């Protein structure tokens, strides 16, 4: 199994309906998700455009979300912002650094933390206009032009981060080391008759 090392830059949680988060020193994760977070729970409703009709109750595969400092820096640069976008602004619970191409990590990849907590990747988290509106409300371009909610869609494509589930409960702290166990398709033995 291939392993990577990174670091937790920040952790955030929040229960607001606008999906905003507040940066904290640590977050507690259990099998329902992040304690006190809007996305915690065993189930969720389908969003518009998913495989199931909007509002259908599904297994919650979005108990946490993560972005990388490096990808946020690229997005901020392409938008020509005065200040870089913070993970909490785009509703992310975790911000990592040192993990190249975080948003491209495959389903099944695991993040392991010093407390024993473990998170598993379910899927890429595509950019949406709602988060673009939060960015437009909080950020200014260097040239003074107004930022529109749709402006972030192209720069964030392929860089928006990941969502997933909690596998092992624990505490995750800003500054923690994180071990990334990349998912690899298992080799299945063949038995010839």
Beta strands, then each sheet from edge to edge (+ up, - down):
strand 1: 3-13
strand 2: 22-24
strand 3: 26-30
strand 4: 33-34
strand 5: 43-45
strand 6: 57-59
strand 7: 64-68
strand 8: 94-97
strand 9: 110-113
strand 10: 118-124
strand 11: 162-168
strand 12: 170-173
strand 13: 177-181
sheet 1: 2+ 1- 8+ 7+ 11- 10+ 9- 13+
sheet 2: 4+ 3- 12+
sheet 3: 5+ 6-
end
